[in-house]
Amino acid sequence: MSAGSTTHSVRPRRRAPEEKRAALMSAAKKLFRRQGYDGASTLEIAKTAGVSEGMIFHHFGSKKGLFLEILTEYSRGAATATMPEDLSELTEEYVVQHAFDYADANPDIHEMLTRGSAEFSQEELVQQSDIIVEIIRRKLELGASEGKVRRGNTKI
């Protein structure tokens, strides 16, 4: 090594794609709730998440893809929340009560769906809301077919 030369330690670049994806989802939820879909830019979402804007397109394809992924995550959460561990506890009341409890604990869902956007037709937003209803309906029908929940109106 010659006099005057310095060595620089090169830190390996940390990719952590799942951490970046989670940070984008978290930032987008917050910004979509506060500013609506149209008010939140991809650049602002990326900056809030601490990643490059290109990561949105890499992970989700578009801002709309990110929004729909958030709604899908909420739908999965709602479905999980409405299904008891023990199927013998499955009743219409259980499902409906836990669905409302989940909605109360996650007000972002309602805010995001009701604020909408010119980019989303009302039909697209209703379809996203219907995902939760359909999952609940299927689970009630499954429980009823196995004799673990009484038959009733599964379209509550």
Secondary structure, DSSP 8 states (H G I E B T S, - for coil): --TT------------HHHHHHHHHHHHHHHHHHHHHHHS-HHHHHHHHTS-THHHHHHHSSHHHHHHHHHHHHHHHHHHHTS-SSGGG--HHHHHHHHHHHHHH-THHHHHHHH--TTS-HHHHHHHHHHHHHHHHHHHHHHHHTTSS----TT-
